[in-house]
Amino acid sequence: MLVLMRHAKAESSPSGPVGGDIGRRLTRTGRADSAAAGRWLAAVGVVPDHALVSAAERTQETWASVSEASGSPATVEVSQAMYGASAHSIIDCLRLVPESAGVVIFVGHNPETEALAVGLSDSEGHRDVERELRSGFPTATLAVYDVPMAWHDLAPELLTLRRTHTARA
């Protein structure tokens, strides 16, 4: 399975030790929503064992809360290359995931995460779930897909969207 997640609500300007957009941290609401996302993943039985996370402070904080709340034992890859990466570049990163990974999560930013979420769908998922995906991708939103092929064969329009969820505490 593949989970795509947009980071949770972040500050409008950086307050941590890292400056610029990459240094923006989660708000209190963002931290609570991230934990809610982790609890939801655990409740639906989709606990990641491999994580790809953008190097931005807010995505790393999002993943930390999701991981703790879900009980995820995931191997984590934090990458500067995934900060601002195009949907195609993110697919390239996902193709490098070890074949032993069963549930992979990507934690990133919009508009790239939303573009990736829409682009991966084969449009064969339940109509309401597909419609929800295409209605927007707010902060702390997750999209869950079946991955019926090896990670290295991942390509656009091949994954069936199973569920979406916007986590709110």
HELIX and SHEET records of a PDB file:
HELIX    1   1 ASP A   21  GLY A   23  5                                   3    
HELIX    2   2 ARG A   28  ALA A   43  1                                  16    
HELIX    3   3 GLU A   57  SER A   70  1                                  14    
HELIX    4   4 GLN A   80  MET A   82  5                                   3    
HELIX    5   5 ALA A   87  LEU A   94  1                                   8    
HELIX    6   6 GLU A  112  LEU A  120  1                                   9    
HELIX    7   7 ARG A  127  ARG A  134  1                                   8    
HELIX    8   8 TRP A  151  ASP A  153  5                                   3    
SHEET    1   A 6 THR A  75  SER A  79  0                                        
SHEET    2   A 6 HIS A  50  SER A  54  1                                        
SHEET    3   A 6 VAL A 104  GLY A 108  1                                        
SHEET    4   A 6 LEU A   2  ARG A   6  1                                        
SHEET    5   A 6 THR A 141  ASP A 146 -1                                        
SHEET    6   A 6 THR A 160  THR A 166 -1                                        
END                                                                             
